Amino acid sequence: MSDVQWHKTACNLCYVNCGIEVAIENDRMGKIRGDRSNPKSQGYLCNKAARIPYYVHHKDRLTTPLRRRADGGFEPIDWDTAVAEIAERVRQIHAAHGGQSFALYGGGGQGNHAGGAYVTGLLRALGSRNTFNALAQEKTGDFWVNGRMFGGQNCHTAEDVHHCDLLFVLGCNPWVAHGFPNARDHLNRIRKDSARKLIVVDPRRTETAELADLHLAVRPGADAFLLAALLATLVRRGAIDRAFIEAHTVGFEAVRDALLRVPVEEWAAAADISSADVDRCADMIQAAKAMVVRVELGIQQGVNSTLNSYLEKLLIMLTGHFGRKGTNQLHTWLAPLWGNSQGKVYAPTGDEVIGGLLPPNSFPRAVLSDHPERLRAVFVDSSNPANTAADTMEAERALRALELLVVVDVAMTETAALAHYVLPASSQYEKTEFTLFNFEFPDNFFHVRPAVLAPLPGTMAEPEIYSRLARALGILPGDNVLGPLRAAAARSLPEFDRAFGAFMKDNPAAQPAAALVLYNTLGSTLPDGTGVAAVLWPAAQACARRNPTAVRRALDVPPDVPDARLGEKLFEALVRSPQGMAFTRHDYEEVWSLVETSDRKVHLAIPEMLDWLGRLDVAQTRPDPEFPFVLAAGQRRMFNANQIFRDPAWRRNDPDGALMVNPDDLASLEATDGAWLAVQSKRGRIVVRCQADVSMRRGQLALPHGFGQAYPSADGTRLVNGPRANLLTAGDNRDPIAGTPYHKNVPVRLAKATPEEATAEEEISRRIHAAVAA
C-alpha cells in the first residue's frame, strides 16, 4: 500500500498564486487543499484550484520532441537532434536577416513562469527584444497611463481591499476571477459589515454585483462616459481632496477644466445610467474614508481602454484615496514583470513598445509585412496565440508563414500543431517554479517552490532547454569557462558575487544571457533542486538596494547586518522558503518613494488623454444595425481557465462553453435554452450552444475563454471542445495607443444554427464528453 505524501506548493491558475498542499501517491497528484500556514493566502482555496490534477495528468501531454514532416505531420526525434537542427536554422536566419527577425511569443504563461527569463536571455543574445505576450493583450494601456502619471510604466497600483470601507469594482467579477488574495472571503466580510460598502460597475449582474450596495449596469462599451460623468459630478460638487491634490499632484487645473466641460446628464444617459444613480455613487465615494478601486479586463479590453485606465486613475487621485491604509498604492517588485520603454517604436508595425512588450494584435503584420526587419523566426514559450490572439485565421496565417516556429509547451496546443519543432516542457509541478505576480502592499510576497512530482519522461524544464540551445549556438560558454564560477558559488555567496561581477565585466558578449550563466553556475549549488531560482540573484540585490528598509523589516534583519549584505540575505531566504515569504514590508507613507517622477508627484494632466476625452462622441455607444449584439469574448466563469487546462473532464458545469444570452433575446430568435446558435461577426462565424441567463442585459452576450481546444476523444480522434472565440474577433478592433483588443465589445448578430450544424455540433459534444465520462 502506497503512502500519500503532502507537499506545499502554489496554484498556477491566476496571478494570485494561492498557497496549496497537494497529495502525491504513486507519482500522481491527487487531492488539493489550501495551505493554512501560507503567509499570504492562509488556506484559501477556490473551486478551480481543486482541479489542478487535470492540468498535470491528461492525454495531450507531450513526451518527446517533434519535427514537422514535409507532409505536415510530425515525427518524434531525440533531444540532441532537435537542439542541433533548431540551432542550425537559427544560425542561418540570423546570418541572413539579423537579430530583429526573431521574436518571443509568451515567456512566462500557461502556468510556466520561471522559464521566461531564460528564453528572454536567449533572444537578447541573438539581438532581439521583440516580445509579444498576454500582458500586452490585456494591460499595456494601463502601463502607458502609469508611465505618464507615475514616471515609470512598471509603476503599478496595488489594492488594500482588506482594510477599505468602500470597494469600487470596475469591469471585473472577483467572486469568480479573484484578482486579490482571498477574494471571496473579503467580499463576504464587506457584505456583512454595515460600515463597509461595495459599488460594482458591470453590464451584467455578476455574482459580485449581487453582493453590491450599488450596481451600475453600464451599457457595454460606455465605461468612459460613465467614469467621466462621475468625475465631473465630483469636481462640480467640490467632493475632491484638495489638500491631497496640492501636496502630491501636478496638473490638476487642466484636468478640472476638461471635466467641467463634460455634459454629465448626456453622458450618463449614453451609459444607460440614471443621473440619480450617478449622484448616489458620488455620495458613497464622498462618504468613504478609505476607497479601493479594483479594475480588470472589462475596461482594459473594452472600448476606449487606455482612456478608461486614465479615468480610473483620476478617480483614485482626485478623491485622495491613495497611499493610505485601505486605499490604492503602488507596490515593490522583486523581479519586474514588465519594463519601462517609453517612447520606443517597433519599426515593422509602427506600434509603441509599452512595458517592453508588443501587442499580439500586431503579430500578423509583424510577420506578413514587407518591412526589412519583419519577423521570420519565433519561439513560442508557454503560450497559444493560435487560440488566444485576436483573429484566429490571420494569426494562423502568420504562424504558417514563419521560416522557423519553435513551440515549447507541456501539451500539443493549436499553435504547436503549426510549428516546425515542438519541445516538451515539464509541467509546473514537475520542476521548481516561482511566482512573478507580486502586487501587494504594504507587505509584498514571493514564492519559490520546488517540484512535487518527477518530470514526465521525455520532458525537460525550460531553463535546461534554453541552456542546451544556447550552448549549441555558442552563446553560453562551456564548463571550462563556467567551472570557476560554479566553484565560487559552492564556497559562498559573497565569493560568487565577486566572481560573477568580474565575469560579466570581462565577457560583455555573455551579458544578455546572464540568466543562463546564473542557472549553469549558481543554480547547481541551490537546495532542493531550486536551480531555476538562480536568476533571482541579481533581482534580490537590486530589490535590496531600492528598498533597504522594507527588506529589513520583512526579513527581520538585525541592525548589525550592513546594507551591502541585504541582497544576499534576501536571496537565501527566497530559496529556503517553500511556502513563500514577504520580501518587502513598507509603512503606508513610504508609497511615495515608489513614485518615479523626478518631483515624486503624480502628474495628472496627460494631453493625449484629455484630447481623447474631449473627442468622445455618444454615437459610439449606439449598436450597429447590422451587428446589433455586443459580445464579451473571453468571460471568466467558475469552470474555465487559461489554455493550460486542456482536459474537458476538469469542468463540472458548462461543458460546452455556452453563449450566455438574455432570455428575452433568446425568445426573439424563437430559440430555446441549450439550443445551438450561429454567432456572426465581421470577421467570422461560429456555432455555439446557448444558455439563457437573466443576469445579462438585453443585447449583451458572453463567451468564455479557455475553450476551442482540440482534444483526443475516446476513439483517438481530435475534436474541438467549445467555441474558438477568436474566430470572431478582428485585429483592427483595438485601442489606438496600446493596441489592446476590444474583446469585451465585439459587434455580432445571432441566428439559429441550421439543423445540419446543430446535429454536427451535438455529435461532437457527445463524443468529447463520452470520453470525459469514461
ChimeraX attribute file (.defattr): number of C-alpha atoms within 10 A of each C-alpha:
attribute: neighborCount
match mode: 1-to-1
recipient: residues
	/A:1	5
	/A:2	7
	/A:3	9
	/A:4	16
	/A:5	13
	/A:6	18
	/A:7	19
	/A:8	21
	/A:9	28
	/A:10	29
	/A:11	25
	/A:12	24
	/A:13	21
	/A:14	17
	/A:15	17
	/A:16	23
	/A:17	24
	/A:18	29
	/A:19	28
	/A:20	26
	/A:21	22
	/A:22	26
	/A:23	18
	/A:24	19
	/A:25	16
	/A:26	12
	/A:27	13
	/A:28	16
	/A:29	21
	/A:30	17
	/A:31	16
	/A:32	20
	/A:33	18
	/A:34	23
	/A:35	23
	/A:36	15
	/A:37	13
	/A:38	22
	/A:39	16
	/A:40	25
	/A:41	21
	/A:42	16
	/A:43	17
	/A:44	19
	/A:45	20
	/A:46	19
	/A:47	11
	/A:48	18
	/A:49	19
	/A:50	18
	/A:51	19
	/A:52	22
	/A:53	18
	/A:54	19
	/A:55	23
	/A:56	25
	/A:57	14
	/A:58	17
	/A:59	15
	/A:60	17
	/A:61	21
	/A:62	23
	/A:63	18
	/A:64	20
	/A:65	24
	/A:66	23
	/A:67	23
	/A:68	16
	/A:69	11
	/A:70	7
	/A:71	6
	/A:72	12
	/A:73	12
	/A:74	17
	/A:75	12
	/A:76	14
	/A:77	14
	/A:78	12
	/A:79	19
	/A:80	12
	/A:81	12
	/A:82	19
	/A:83	21
	/A:84	16
	/A:85	16
	/A:86	20
	/A:87	18
	/A:88	13
	/A:89	14
	/A:90	20
	/A:91	14
	/A:92	12
	/A:93	17
	/A:94	18
	/A:95	10
	/A:96	9
	/A:97	15
	/A:98	15
	/A:99	22
	/A:100	21
	/A:101	22
	/A:102	26
	/A:103	27
	/A:104	23
	/A:105	24
	/A:106	26
	/A:107	26
	/A:108	23
	/A:109	24
	/A:110	23
	/A:111	25
	/A:112	29
	/A:113	21
	/A:114	25
	/A:115	26
	/A:116	19
	/A:117	22
	/A:118	28
	/A:119	28
	/A:120	27
	/A:121	25
	/A:122	24
	/A:123	24
	/A:124	20
	/A:125	21
	/A:126	23
	/A:127	17
	/A:128	18
	/A:129	19
	/A:130	22
	/A:131	24
	/A:132	24
	/A:133	24
	/A:134	24
	/A:135	19
	/A:136	25
	/A:137	27
	/A:138	25
	/A:139	21
	/A:140	30
	/A:141	29
	/A:142	24
	/A:143	27
	/A:144	26
	/A:145	26
	/A:146	23
	/A:147	23
	/A:148	18
	/A:149	25
	/A:150	25
	/A:151	23
	/A:152	22
	/A:153	25
	/A:154	26
	/A:155	25
	/A:156	20
	/A:157	21
	/A:158	23
	/A:159	27
	/A:160	24
	/A:161	25
	/A:162	20
	/A:163	18
	/A:164	25
	/A:165	23
	/A:166	24
	/A:167	28
	/A:168	23
	/A:169	22
	/A:170	21
	/A:171	23
	/A:172	25
	/A:173	28
	/A:174	22
	/A:175	22
	/A:176	20
	/A:177	19
	/A:178	16
	/A:179	20
	/A:180	23
	/A:181	20
	/A:182	21
	/A:183	22
	/A:184	19
	/A:185	13
	/A:186	16
	/A:187	20
	/A:188	13
	/A:189	13
	/A:190	23
	/A:191	16
	/A:192	12
	/A:193	10
	/A:194	9
	/A:195	10
	/A:196	19
	/A:197	23
	/A:198	23
	/A:199	22
	/A:200	28
	/A:201	27
	/A:202	23
	/A:203	25
	/A:204	25
	/A:205	20
	/A:206	21
	/A:207	13
	/A:208	21
	/A:209	25
	/A:210	12
	/A:211	20
	/A:212	22
	/A:213	14
	/A:214	18
	/A:215	22
	/A:216	23
	/A:217	19
	/A:218	23
	/A:219	26
	/A:220	29
	/A:221	25
	/A:222	25
	/A:223	31
	/A:224	25
	/A:225	31
	/A:226	26
	/A:227	23
	/A:228	26
	/A:229	26
	/A:230	25
	/A:231	27
	/A:232	23
	/A:233	23
	/A:234	23
	/A:235	19
	/A:236	13
	/A:237	11
	/A:238	12
	/A:239	17
	/A:240	20
	/A:241	15
	/A:242	15
	/A:243	10
	/A:244	15
	/A:245	19
	/A:246	12
	/A:247	10
	/A:248	17
	/A:249	21
	/A:250	17
	/A:251	14
	/A:252	19
	/A:253	11
	/A:254	14
	/A:255	20
	/A:256	17
	/A:257	13
	/A:258	17
	/A:259	23
	/A:260	16
	/A:261	11
	/A:262	20
	/A:263	14
	/A:264	21
	/A:265	17
	/A:266	14
	/A:267	25
	/A:268	26
	/A:269	18
	/A:270	23
	/A:271	25
	/A:272	19
	/A:273	18
	/A:274	15
	/A:275	18
	/A:276	11
	/A:277	15
	/A:278	21
	/A:279	15
	/A:280	13
	/A:281	21
	/A:282	19
	/A:283	13
	/A:284	18
	/A:285	24
	/A:286	17
	/A:287	12
	/A:288	19
	/A:289	17
	/A:290	23
	/A:291	32
	/A:292	27
	/A:293	24
	/A:294	23
	/A:295	21
	/A:296	18
	/A:297	20
	/A:298	28
	/A:299	28
	/A:300	28
	/A:301	29
	/A:302	28
	/A:303	27
	/A:304	26
	/A:305	31
	/A:306	29
	/A:307	25
	/A:308	29
	/A:309	25
	/A:310	25
	/A:311	24
	/A:312	22
	/A:313	20
	/A:314	20
	/A:315	20
	/A:316	17
	/A:317	23
	/A:318	23
	/A:319	23
	/A:320	22
	/A:321	25
	/A:322	29
	/A:323	21
	/A:324	21
	/A:325	23
	/A:326	22
	/A:327	26
	/A:328	27
	/A:329	29
	/A:330	24
	/A:331	23
	/A:332	29
	/A:333	25
	/A:334	22
	/A:335	20
	/A:336	15
	/A:337	16
	/A:338	17
	/A:339	16
	/A:340	20
	/A:341	18
	/A:342	18
	/A:343	8
	/A:344	14
	/A:345	14
	/A:346	14
	/A:347	14
	/A:348	19
	/A:349	18
	/A:350	11
	/A:351	17
	/A:352	21
	/A:353	24
	/A:354	29
	/A:355	24
	/A:356	21
	/A:357	25
	/A:358	30
	/A:359	25
	/A:360	28
	/A:361	26
	/A:362	22
	/A:363	24
	/A:364	23
	/A:365	19
	/A:366	24
	/A:367	26
	/A:368	18
	/A:369	14
	/A:370	11
	/A:371	13
	/A:372	11
	/A:373	19
	/A:374	20
	/A:375	28
	/A:376	22
	/A:377	24
	/A:378	24
	/A:379	23
	/A:380	26
	/A:381	28
	/A:382	28
	/A:383	31
	/A:384	25
	/A:385	26
	/A:386	25
	/A:387	25
	/A:388	26
	/A:389	29
	/A:390	31
	/A:391	24
	/A:392	23
	/A:393	20
	/A:394	20
	/A:395	27
	/A:396	18
	/A:397	15
	/A:398	20
	/A:399	24
	/A:400	16
	/A:401	17
	/A:402	17
	/A:403	14
	/A:404	21
	/A:405	21
	/A:406	21
	/A:407	29
	/A:408	28
	/A:409	31
	/A:410	29
	/A:411	27
	/A:412	22
	/A:413	27
	/A:414	18
	/A:415	23
	/A:416	23
	/A:417	16
	/A:418	22
	/A:419	26
	/A:420	21
	/A:421	27
	/A:422	29
	/A:423	30
	/A:424	27
	/A:425	32
	/A:426	27
	/A:427	29
	/A:428	27
	/A:429	26
	/A:430	19
	/A:431	24
	/A:432	23
	/A:433	27
	/A:434	27
	/A:435	24
	/A:436	21
	/A:437	20
	/A:438	24
	/A:439	24
	/A:440	24
	/A:441	24
	/A:442	25
	/A:443	21
	/A:444	22
	/A:445	24
	/A:446	24
	/A:447	29
	/A:448	25
	/A:449	29
	/A:450	28
	/A:451	19
	/A:452	23
	/A:453	20
	/A:454	13
	/A:455	18
	/A:456	19
	/A:457	11
	/A:458	15
	/A:459	22
	/A:460	24
	/A:461	24
	/A:462	29
	/A:463	22
	/A:464	17
	/A:465	20
	/A:466	22
	/A:467	23
	/A:468	20
	/A:469	23
	/A:470	24
	/A:471	16
	/A:472	17
	/A:473	20
	/A:474	11
	/A:475	21
	/A:476	24
	/A:477	17
	/A:478	11
	/A:479	12
	/A:480	7
	/A:481	11
	/A:482	17
	/A:483	14
	/A:484	16
	/A:485	23
	/A:486	23
	/A:487	17
	/A:488	20
	/A:489	24
	/A:490	17
	/A:491	11
	/A:492	12
	/A:493	17
	/A:494	13
	/A:495	14
	/A:496	20
	/A:497	19
	/A:498	13
	/A:499	18
	/A:500	23
	/A:501	11
	/A:502	12
	/A:503	18
	/A:504	15
	/A:505	12
	/A:506	11
	/A:507	11
	/A:508	11
	/A:509	13
	/A:510	19
	/A:511	17
	/A:512	19
	/A:513	24
	/A:514	22
	/A:515	27
	/A:516	31
	/A:517	27
	/A:518	25
	/A:519	24
	/A:520	25
	/A:521	24
	/A:522	26
	/A:523	23
	/A:524	18
	/A:525	20
	/A:526	19
	/A:527	11
	/A:528	13
	/A:529	16
	/A:530	22
	/A:531	23
	/A:532	31
	/A:533	24
	/A:534	23
	/A:535	22
	/A:536	22
	/A:537	22
	/A:538	19
	/A:539	18
	/A:540	24
	/A:541	20
	/A:542	17
	/A:543	22
	/A:544	26
	/A:545	16
	/A:546	15
	/A:547	19
	/A:548	18
	/A:549	17
	/A:550	23
	/A:551	26
	/A:552	22
	/A:553	17
	/A:554	19
	/A:555	17
	/A:556	10
	/A:557	16
	/A:558	9
	/A:559	8
	/A:560	6
	/A:561	11
	/A:562	10
	/A:563	17
	/A:564	12
	/A:565	13
	/A:566	24
	/A:567	21
	/A:568	19
	/A:569	20
	/A:570	26
	/A:571	21
	/A:572	15
	/A:573	17
	/A:574	25
	/A:575	24
	/A:576	18
	/A:577	15
	/A:578	20
	/A:579	23
	/A:580	24
	/A:581	21
	/A:582	24
	/A:583	28
	/A:584	28
	/A:585	22
	/A:586	20
	/A:587	15
	/A:588	17
	/A:589	13
	/A:590	15
	/A:591	19
	/A:592	17
	/A:593	11
	/A:594	19
	/A:595	22
	/A:596	18
	/A:597	15
	/A:598	8
	/A:599	12
	/A:600	15
	/A:601	19
	/A:602	23
	/A:603	20
	/A:604	24
	/A:605	21
	/A:606	15
	/A:607	11
	/A:608	11
	/A:609	18
	/A:610	18
	/A:611	11
	/A:612	12
	/A:613	21
	/A:614	13
	/A:615	9
	/A:616	14
	/A:617	11
	/A:618	15
	/A:619	8
	/A:620	12
	/A:621	17
	/A:622	13
	/A:623	15
	/A:624	13
	/A:625	10
	/A:626	11
	/A:627	15
	/A:628	15
	/A:629	25
	/A:630	24
	/A:631	28
	/A:632	25
	/A:633	25
	/A:634	22
	/A:635	23
	/A:636	19
	/A:637	19
	/A:638	15
	/A:639	18
	/A:640	26
	/A:641	21
	/A:642	19
	/A:643	23
	/A:644	25
	/A:645	25
	/A:646	27
	/A:647	22
	/A:648	21
	/A:649	19
	/A:650	19
	/A:651	19
	/A:652	12
	/A:653	12
	/A:654	16
	/A:655	19
	/A:656	23
	/A:657	27
	/A:658	21
	/A:659	25
	/A:660	24
	/A:661	25
	/A:662	18
	/A:663	20
	/A:664	15
	/A:665	19
	/A:666	23
	/A:667	12
	/A:668	8
	/A:669	13
	/A:670	10
	/A:671	18
	/A:672	15
	/A:673	15
	/A:674	13
	/A:675	17
	/A:676	25
	/A:677	24
	/A:678	19
	/A:679	22
	/A:680	19
	/A:681	21
	/A:682	14
	/A:683	15
	/A:684	17
	/A:685	17
	/A:686	16
	/A:687	22
	/A:688	27
	/A:689	24
	/A:690	24
	/A:691	21
	/A:692	21
	/A:693	17
	/A:694	14
	/A:695	17
	/A:696	20
	/A:697	20
	/A:698	18
	/A:699	18
	/A:700	22
	/A:701	29
	/A:702	25
	/A:703	25
	/A:704	25
	/A:705	24
	/A:706	26
	/A:707	26
	/A:708	23
	/A:709	21
	/A:710	19
	/A:711	22
	/A:712	19
	/A:713	20
	/A:714	15
	/A:715	9
	/A:716	10
	/A:717	12
	/A:718	13
	/A:719	16
	/A:720	19
	/A:721	26
	/A:722	27
	/A:723	24
	/A:724	24
	/A:725	30
	/A:726	26
	/A:727	24
	/A:728	25
	/A:729	27
	/A:730	23
	/A:731	23
	/A:732	15
	/A:733	20
	/A:734	24
	/A:735	21
	/A:736	14
	/A:737	17
	/A:738	27
	/A:739	27
	/A:740	33
	/A:741	29
	/A:742	29
	/A:743	29
	/A:744	25
	/A:745	24
	/A:746	26
	/A:747	24
	/A:748	27
	/A:749	20
	/A:750	19
	/A:751	15
	/A:752	19
	/A:753	20
	/A:754	13
	/A:755	10
	/A:756	9
	/A:757	16
	/A:758	18
	/A:759	13
	/A:760	12
	/A:761	21
	/A:762	17
	/A:763	12
	/A:764	16
	/A:765	18
	/A:766	13
	/A:767	19
	/A:768	28
	/A:769	18
	/A:770	13
	/A:771	17
	/A:772	15
	/A:773	9
	/A:774	7
